[in-house]
């Protein structure tokens, strides 16, 4: 592997207070979101939506990289240009989701493992030829105290898969985004999320070291430490910021090339406010670039504004670029709810 190339790409992905746009929703997920807004669920509508995103003027002011889905990287914009090339021309690094989704973990009721390692070496070579410079693999960890989850077996199986994937990426000259997501579902407390997130991160980095992954040539995409959505005691912005940084200082090596948070079901406003608070309150403690890799927390306003109609493209692009701009402000510790435009 070319260590310098990997390091330079990872650095560029989180440079200049920018972040990543996760536009890698699977076709079923995209179709569900379209259906909720009355948008036809067809390949052409998915292409039109992604064309709207990639061609948004000024998107690269706040977005350094975009994660694509297989259908998208193989397709073209309406101008006939491959999506990856269109992103590069706009100054945005193209990436690709490469995992095969979650499947039930044998003998672990209610827990899942992410599959997709079979044939990954060849797929990475093909994606590299299409222009992808980084990749993403998502593991899912569920907290369910009644079911004794997460189990050690689940955490270790997903950590091993993440590490094998990361090693294959670096072999191919592609920066791996390592995404161990502790889900917000359930009624667990902030403290319980902190404990599980820390345990998961320790397991992931143990596996990465075992597989000889270059930490400077990867980006971690973790959850923020938040209570479950059904927890009666929801945490304030500062509590989330403090708990998240405390966990990362204990579990994430300083050598890691960057951290780019997933939004994980948080509202766009909550995700921005919590990221901003981390930079406001803990700037002196941050030994890694602390960025964002949001999907719905950037896309939702744009998708609603677009609603599948060509005449709404301009307004949707403005909403997309504005949400990205607010998250760039959050990286600088300059976001406040007062900046939100009433809708």
ABEGO torsion letter per residue (X at the ends): XBAAAAAAAAAAAABGGBBBBBAABBAAAAAAAAAAAGBBBBAAAAAAAAAAAAABBGAAAABABBBBBAAAAABBBAAGBBAAAAAAAAGBBBBBBABAEBBBBBGBBGBBBBBGABGAAAAAAAAAAAGBABBBBBBBBBBBAAAGOBBAAAAAAAAAAAAAAAAAAAAAGBBBBBBBBBBABEABBAAAAAAAAAAAAAAAAAAAAAAGBBAAABBBBBBBBBBBAABABBBBAAAAAAAAAAAAAAABBAABAEBBBBAGGBBAAAAAAAAAAAAAAAAAABABBBBBBBBAAAAAAAAAAAGGBAAAAAAAAAAAAAAAAAAAAAAAGABBAAABBBX
